Amino acid sequence: MSEIADIELEGHLIDSLILTRVLDKVMDMGGEFEIKNFSIGQRKNDTSHVQITVMGEDPAHLDRILLELHALGARLVEMDDARTGTSPGDMVVPRGFYSTTNHPTYVRYQGSWVAVENNHMDCLIVLDDGHATCTPIGHIKKGDRVVIGTAGVKVVPPERPRERSFFGFMSNEVSSERPSGELVRQLAAEIVRTKEAGGKIAVVCGPAVIHTGAAPALARMIREGYVDVLLAGNAVAVHDIERQLFGTSLGMNCAGNAISGGHRNHLYAISEIMASGSIKNAIAEGKLKGGIMYEAIMRGIAFILAGSIRDDGPLPEVITDTVKAKDAMDRALRGVDMTIMLGTMLHSIAVGNLLPSFVKTICVDINPATVTKLMDRGTAQAIGLVTDIGTFLPQLAEEIDRQRAGAEAAPCQDANRLCT
């Protein structure tokens, strides 16, 4: 091994398995290592620090190893400012550009570490007057200063939370059983705690929420303030409105029975909204008096309806340009603390690609393959449930109400009077 480099890592390296993953990666890639200094945290909240000499067969081999270790939080001991190259044209990037992960990232600028804004995976970093911005390739403009290589770039990988959490750390846990009362209770508690702490919750859903009869539960959660962002497609809004106007979804009534000519009802629903000019106008005119979209608009939450090639209509609020839809989703997701994905693979994968790794995620779907695929999107705290949304969501809404009622009743400490 003729090429060497000294790296260092700092954080909760042992219980978060970061050090183990670093050493495994060096060995898997045919390199060698020597631990030079290792300061181990003595208590739960103490961090550890290690310096390691990494060896490769030649410069190219060592660079490949260092690139993989960089994504795990390793950085060179002697760190210079980040290097940049100038974009020669719109959507044209300098060779050797740095490709972002979904972990918090910093770049070194004039001797100081600058946080990369709005960071998510598979993007570039544009450095402009001391500001570092995570930028998709579609937004790169001629003359942008794009960060090149890993020198001067620091990644902070997810660490095991210091407190016990409902969301397992790096477990990608998937449950194939119907959710128990305890599981629903724990998730409801996380939702209530998140909102009480001023957190932001996003829901990503597919039309199965309507077809399984779970729409009233989701509408209730929106009305009661437990949803801040709603991400869906044209079908969710269309069938939600169809249910409100005609009592059907996919031409079937609430009992699951096909209605004669009911397959046309979603087209009638689109026609009614088009006649009003928008969903909001239909509400103002008194046409639409309930449902998911009604509650979202009345509550004033952000909602993004992203179009697809198979859409009927689509409705006026649907963003048919997929690039613009993704940009709108990206803006709506900033600052989100928890994301609940319900019965949609494509929209959930799109959202997963836009989320930082520290956002808590729960995915619920009747198809085990969908849940497994979505759990592997890179988040550090995730729960997957294989179950019927029509059963799960009403239980969750009821449990949230129970927990909120319990929290409101808790301050009563006077044994001489009845608490209500």
C-alpha angles and dihedrals in degrees: 000000000000102000123068138178132181116229134178137202131193133188138055091336101162108042090038089052091231095132092047091052092048094052092043090052093052091051094043089054094050097253132126133229142196122198107224103177130005123183110184122204110242099205137040095264096040118104127222130224129203136178117203132184109218121200131200136180095246138348093276092050092048092048091054091052093046091050091057093044091050090064087056092056101267118143134182114264091228103051125185127191116285115274120231138196129200119248107239093207146351110302090002115117133197115257115262094028118169113256113210129233123211091254124101107278136195133192126206112240123175091340097311133097114245121195116237108238122232093359122192137147131294098016137111132247118239115198116205124168094328096318119113116201129186103232130185114229090247089065097048111120130198110274097025114145103235121193112245125205128344098284109116092013122113126192122198107206120207116277131203109270114252090228128055112266138191088230109075116231112247090335101119084205116192121191116204093190130086108271113266123224089255092054092050090046092054093048092048089051090053091050093049092046092049093053094043088054090053094256128155125238126197126197122203113192144171131209090270085083087066098038094051093051095249095119095096090055093052091045088052092051090051092047092050093051102253095120122063101169129031118196120184145122136260092273094062092054094041096051092040089056092042089056091051097045102036107013093242141098119197085359094298126115127230091275091057095252121138114244119216107260090000093131087076095056096088088056090050088050091053090048093053092052092046089052089055093044096234144010089258091055091049088056091049090050091052095245095117116045105163148003138086098305092044092054093044092054095041091048091047096229123156113263129179121195108193117200130224137193092260097056122127111221099335110232117248094252093055115108104223096184102085094204091053090045091054091048090051091049090050092053093046093051097055110118095013114151100186135021125198114198116199125188102323127103102182098046091043093052089049090052092045090058090055098048128093114239094250096064111108111238135193121186122194124186139142090229113079092203091058093052093046092050093049094048089060096064096106104263116144097214115042141146125195124198125190103204146108111287089210089065100035103049099051089049090051094049091049092049092049089055091049093050093046090050089050092051091050092050095046099084092067105102100156109114091193095067136049117258115222 
